[in-house]
């Protein structure tokens, strides 16, 4: 599903990842993190897709909201578990969205 976001500017956290083989418990934790992120102040929406490469883009109203999400205790635990058990490689990019547009039939 494509996230509905407000008029720019806002921020996007782009998380790309490659999982190790046998990533037991990853999907459950991922679902928990999405549910938790949706409760965070400043959260605007999320889009995610996974094949061999996973891409998740979360949208936030400020850099402070992103920082607060990063510092969340449960999110911190999930990040540490990801580094030790689930991810072969990942990259986080934070961008300011200054313009957006779309199309829908």
Number of C-alpha atoms within 10 A of each C-alpha: 7 8 13 11 16 13 11 12 14 19 22 22 18 18 16 18 18 17 19 13 10 9 12 11 10 17 10 9 16 14 11 14 15 16 11 14 20 14 10 15 15 19 19 19 19 21 15 16 12 12 8 9 12 14 18 17 20 22 27 26 20 16 17 12 17 21 10 13 20 14 12 14 11 15 19 13 11 18 15 12 14 20 12 10 17 21 17 13 13 15 10 12 10 15 13 16 14 10 9 10 5 4 4 3 2
